């Protein structure tokens, strides 16, 4: 019995040893295959990178250099150009960087033309506060060019609104203003029925979605102002726009008059008469649920 048991143990040990050898051989084979795979992959990568270098050299020699020569021959200038925005002569945000002067100027002219074309009622003042009142605000778009301070100066000549020459100098001697123009940000108003702070509407929305809708649906539409209110009245009902000040209401009224006065059933009747003020105060209190003090102070209730 002992001999049979020992014989069995020796047989199991031999089998285990053979299995271990097969396992080690498989491991070595997998390592060789992996190394072979890595070599093949590295060779492929090297070939790809080599082709990339060759293509890049070809591009530089046959495409890029002739392209640069053609642009320089046409009078273009290579360098660093930035289109950016300023608010009250302080940096606001950058639009884009360009490597060529003509490209930056072309984009600048397109932006200015599109902005001036779609602008109806640009913003002139910041929000009114009790301490500071109305603060004037002016946005501009500029192109800034990087220069060599030892060769060129950072001063540029422009024309003001009256046509007089003015010199504009940057704070950084390595940059010069190449071009600048006014940039219009549309003024937003509180239109009754929308949130006075988070859902304000511009003049285009008021024209397209309120005034033109009233003109199409009703036989008579009337527009007039009182304090900071601009009223839009039809046969059955009315709505109103609350502006920042009475001057802003007059400006919006004049803009609407210039654009819409040719419409037959739309009437601009100017300022509300004194005798009609109590009646319209009662109408507004009934429509909005505001108190008389709130209506007369031109301060909407933020819900």
C-alpha positions as CSV (number, residue, x, y, z in Angstrom):
1,X,0.0,0.0,0.0
2,X,2.8,2.4,0.9
3,X,4.6,1.7,-2.4
4,X,1.4,2.4,-4.4
5,X,0.9,5.6,-2.4
6,X,4.5,6.8,-3.0
7,X,4.2,5.9,-6.7
8,X,1.0,7.9,-7.0
9,X,2.6,11.0,-5.3
10,X,5.7,10.8,-7.6
11,X,3.3,10.6,-10.7
12,X,1.4,13.7,-9.5
13,X,4.6,15.6,-8.9
14,X,5.8,14.8,-12.4
15,X,2.5,15.9,-13.9
16,X,2.6,19.2,-11.9
17,X,6.2,19.8,-13.0
18,X,5.3,19.3,-16.6
19,X,2.3,21.6,-16.2
20,X,4.6,24.3,-14.7
21,X,7.0,23.9,-17.6
22,X,4.2,24.3,-20.2
23,X,3.0,27.4,-18.3
24,X,6.5,29.0,-18.4
25,X,6.9,28.1,-22.1
26,X,3.5,29.8,-22.8
27,X,4.5,32.8,-20.9
28,X,7.8,33.1,-22.8
29,X,6.0,32.7,-26.1
30,X,3.5,35.4,-25.2
31,X,6.3,37.8,-24.2
32,X,8.1,37.1,-27.5
33,X,4.8,37.7,-29.4
34,X,4.2,40.9,-27.4
35,X,7.7,42.2,-28.1
36,X,7.2,41.3,-31.8
37,X,3.9,43.2,-31.8
38,X,5.5,46.2,-30.1
39,X,8.3,46.3,-32.6
40,X,5.8,46.1,-35.5
41,X,3.7,48.8,-33.9
42,X,6.8,51.0,-33.3
43,X,8.0,50.5,-36.8
44,X,4.5,51.5,-38.1
45,X,4.6,54.6,-35.8
46,X,8.1,55.6,-37.0
47,X,6.9,55.2,-40.6
48,X,3.9,57.4,-39.9
49,X,5.9,60.0,-38.2
50,X,8.5,60.0,-41.0
51,X,5.8,60.5,-43.5
52,X,4.4,63.3,-41.4
53,X,7.8,65.0,-41.3
54,X,8.2,64.6,-45.1
55,X,4.7,66.0,-45.7
56,X,5.4,68.9,-43.4
57,X,8.6,69.7,-45.2
58,X,6.8,69.5,-48.5
59,X,4.1,71.8,-47.2
60,X,6.6,74.4,-46.0
61,X,8.6,74.3,-49.2
62,X,5.9,74.1,-51.8
63,X,2.7,75.5,-50.1
64,X,3.4,77.7,-47.2
65,X,6.4,79.8,-48.4
66,X,4.8,80.6,-51.8
67,X,1.5,81.4,-49.9
68,X,3.4,83.8,-47.7
69,X,5.3,85.4,-50.6
70,X,2.0,86.0,-52.5
71,X,0.4,87.7,-49.5
72,X,3.4,89.9,-48.8
73,X,3.5,90.8,-52.5
74,X,-0.1,92.0,-52.3
75,X,0.8,94.3,-49.4
76,X,-0.4,92.1,-46.5
77,X,1.5,92.1,-43.2
78,X,2.3,89.1,-41.1
79,X,2.3,89.4,-37.3
80,X,0.0,89.2,-34.3
81,X,-3.4,90.9,-34.4
82,X,-6.1,90.8,-31.8
83,X,-9.8,91.8,-32.2
84,X,-11.2,92.6,-28.8
85,X,-13.9,94.7,-27.1
86,X,-13.7,97.5,-24.5
87,X,-16.3,99.0,-22.2
88,X,-15.7,102.6,-21.2
89,X,-12.1,102.3,-22.4
90,X,-11.4,99.2,-20.2
91,X,-10.8,95.7,-21.6
92,X,-14.0,93.6,-21.8
93,X,-13.2,90.4,-23.8
94,X,-11.2,89.0,-26.7
95,X,-12.9,87.9,-29.9
96,X,-10.0,86.3,-31.9
97,X,-6.3,86.3,-32.8
98,X,-5.1,86.6,-36.4
99,X,-1.7,86.2,-38.1
100,X,-2.4,88.5,-41.0
101,X,-3.4,92.1,-41.2
102,X,-5.8,91.8,-44.1
103,X,-7.6,88.9,-42.5
104,X,-8.1,90.7,-39.2
105,X,-9.3,93.9,-41.0
106,X,-11.8,91.9,-43.2
107,X,-13.3,90.2,-40.1
108,X,-13.4,93.5,-38.2
109,X,-15.3,95.3,-41.0
110,X,-17.8,92.4,-41.3
111,X,-18.5,92.4,-37.6
112,X,-18.9,96.2,-37.5
113,X,-21.3,96.3,-40.5
114,X,-23.4,93.4,-39.1
115,X,-23.6,95.0,-35.7
116,X,-24.6,98.4,-36.9
117,X,-27.2,97.0,-39.3
118,X,-29.1,95.0,-36.7
119,X,-28.8,97.5,-33.9
120,X,-32.1,99.4,-33.2
121,X,-31.8,100.8,-29.7
122,X,-28.2,100.7,-28.4
123,X,-27.5,100.9,-24.7
124,X,-26.3,104.4,-23.6
125,X,-26.5,104.1,-19.8
126,X,-25.9,101.5,-17.1
127,X,-28.6,100.6,-14.6
128,X,-29.8,103.4,-12.4
129,X,-28.9,103.4,-8.7
130,X,-29.8,105.8,-5.9
131,X,-26.2,106.8,-5.3
132,X,-24.6,107.1,-8.7
133,X,-27.7,107.6,-10.9
134,X,-27.4,106.9,-14.6
135,X,-23.8,106.0,-15.7
136,X,-22.9,106.5,-19.4
137,X,-21.6,103.4,-21.0
138,X,-19.8,103.1,-24.4
139,X,-18.7,99.8,-26.0
140,X,-16.0,99.7,-28.7
141,X,-14.4,97.1,-30.9
142,X,-10.7,97.4,-31.7
143,X,-7.8,95.7,-33.5
144,X,-4.5,95.6,-31.6
145,X,-1.2,94.9,-33.4
146,X,2.0,93.8,-31.8
147,X,5.0,96.0,-32.8
148,X,8.7,96.4,-32.1
149,X,9.1,99.3,-29.7
150,X,12.5,100.2,-30.9
151,X,11.3,100.7,-34.5
152,X,7.6,101.8,-34.2
153,X,5.6,103.9,-31.8
154,X,2.4,102.8,-30.0
155,X,0.5,105.9,-31.0
156,X,-2.3,105.9,-33.6
157,X,-4.3,108.7,-35.2
158,X,-8.1,108.5,-35.4
159,X,-11.0,110.9,-36.0
160,X,-13.5,111.8,-33.3
161,X,-17.3,112.3,-33.8
162,X,-16.6,115.9,-34.9
163,X,-14.0,114.9,-37.4
164,X,-11.0,116.2,-35.4
165,X,-7.8,114.2,-35.3
166,X,-7.0,112.5,-32.0
167,X,-4.0,110.4,-30.8
168,X,-4.7,107.1,-29.1
169,X,-1.8,105.6,-27.2
170,X,-1.8,102.2,-25.5
171,X,-0.4,101.4,-22.1
172,X,1.8,98.6,-23.4
173,X,4.6,99.9,-25.7
174,X,4.6,96.6,-27.6
175,X,1.0,97.0,-28.9
176,X,-0.6,99.6,-31.1
177,X,-4.3,100.2,-32.0
178,X,-4.8,99.5,-35.7
179,X,-8.5,100.2,-36.0
180,X,-11.5,100.9,-33.8
181,X,-15.2,101.6,-34.1
182,X,-18.3,101.8,-31.9
183,X,-19.9,98.5,-30.8
184,X,-23.7,98.6,-30.1
185,X,-25.2,96.4,-27.3
186,X,-29.0,96.4,-27.4
187,X,-30.8,98.0,-24.5
188,X,-33.2,95.7,-22.7
189,X,-36.6,96.8,-21.2
190,X,-39.1,95.5,-18.8
191,X,-42.1,94.4,-20.9
192,X,-45.2,93.8,-18.8
193,X,-45.9,90.1,-18.5
194,X,-42.2,89.1,-18.4
195,X,-39.8,89.0,-15.5
196,X,-38.4,92.5,-14.9
197,X,-34.9,91.2,-14.1
198,X,-34.3,87.9,-15.8
199,X,-36.5,88.1,-19.0
200,X,-36.0,91.6,-20.3
201,X,-36.8,92.3,-24.0
202,X,-35.1,94.5,-26.6
203,X,-36.7,96.9,-29.1
204,X,-36.8,94.2,-31.9
205,X,-38.8,91.9,-29.7
206,X,-41.3,94.6,-28.8
207,X,-41.8,95.6,-32.4
208,X,-42.1,92.0,-33.8
209,X,-44.1,90.4,-31.0
210,X,-46.2,93.2,-29.5
211,X,-46.7,96.2,-31.9
212,X,-46.9,94.3,-35.2
213,X,-49.2,91.7,-33.5
214,X,-51.5,94.5,-32.3
215,X,-51.5,96.2,-35.8
216,X,-52.5,92.9,-37.5
217,X,-55.2,91.9,-35.0
218,X,-56.8,95.3,-34.2
219,X,-58.1,98.2,-36.2
220,X,-56.4,100.9,-34.1
221,X,-53.1,100.8,-32.2
222,X,-51.9,103.8,-30.2
223,X,-48.4,104.4,-28.7
224,X,-47.7,107.2,-26.1
225,X,-45.5,107.8,-23.1
226,X,-45.8,108.9,-19.5
227,X,-42.8,109.3,-17.2
228,X,-40.7,106.1,-17.8
229,X,-43.6,104.2,-19.3
230,X,-44.2,103.6,-23.0
231,X,-47.8,102.4,-23.5
232,X,-49.0,100.3,-26.4
233,X,-52.9,100.4,-26.6
234,X,-55.3,98.6,-28.9
235,X,-59.1,98.5,-29.1
236,X,-59.6,96.1,-26.1
237,X,-56.5,96.2,-23.9
238,X,-53.1,97.7,-23.4
239,X,-49.6,96.7,-22.4
240,X,-46.6,98.9,-21.4
241,X,-42.8,99.0,-21.4
242,X,-40.9,100.3,-18.4
243,X,-37.6,102.0,-19.2
244,X,-34.8,103.2,-16.9
245,X,-35.8,106.9,-17.1
246,X,-38.1,109.3,-18.8
247,X,-35.3,110.3,-21.3
248,X,-35.0,106.6,-22.2
249,X,-38.7,106.4,-22.8
250,X,-38.6,109.4,-25.1
251,X,-35.6,107.8,-27.0
252,X,-37.5,104.5,-27.4
253,X,-40.6,106.4,-28.6
254,X,-38.6,108.3,-31.2
255,X,-37.0,105.2,-32.5
256,X,-40.3,103.4,-32.9
257,X,-41.8,106.5,-34.6
258,X,-38.9,106.7,-37.1
259,X,-39.4,103.0,-38.0
260,X,-43.2,102.5,-37.8
261,X,-44.8,105.9,-38.4
262,X,-45.8,104.9,-42.0
263,X,-48.2,102.2,-40.8
264,X,-51.8,103.4,-41.3
265,X,-53.6,102.1,-38.2
266,X,-50.7,102.9,-35.8
267,X,-50.9,106.3,-34.1
268,X,-48.1,108.0,-32.1
269,X,-49.8,110.5,-29.8
270,X,-46.8,111.8,-27.8
271,X,-47.0,112.4,-24.0
272,X,-50.0,111.5,-21.9
273,X,-52.1,114.6,-21.1
274,X,-52.4,115.7,-17.4
275,X,-56.2,115.1,-17.3
276,X,-55.8,111.5,-18.4
277,X,-53.1,110.6,-15.9
278,X,-55.5,109.5,-13.0
279,X,-57.5,107.4,-15.4
280,X,-54.4,105.5,-16.6
281,X,-53.0,105.1,-13.1
282,X,-56.3,103.4,-12.2
283,X,-56.1,101.2,-15.3
284,X,-52.5,100.2,-14.4
285,X,-53.5,99.4,-10.8
286,X,-56.4,97.2,-12.0
287,X,-54.2,95.4,-14.6
288,X,-51.1,94.8,-12.6
289,X,-52.3,94.7,-9.0
290,X,-49.7,97.3,-8.0
291,X,-50.3,100.0,-5.4
292,X,-50.6,103.6,-6.6
293,X,-47.2,104.6,-5.1
294,X,-45.5,101.8,-7.1
295,X,-47.2,102.9,-10.3
296,X,-46.2,106.5,-9.9
297,X,-42.6,105.7,-8.8
298,X,-42.1,103.6,-11.9
299,X,-40.7,100.7,-9.9
300,X,-42.0,97.2,-10.9
301,X,-42.7,94.5,-8.3
302,X,-40.2,91.7,-8.8
303,X,-42.0,88.4,-8.2
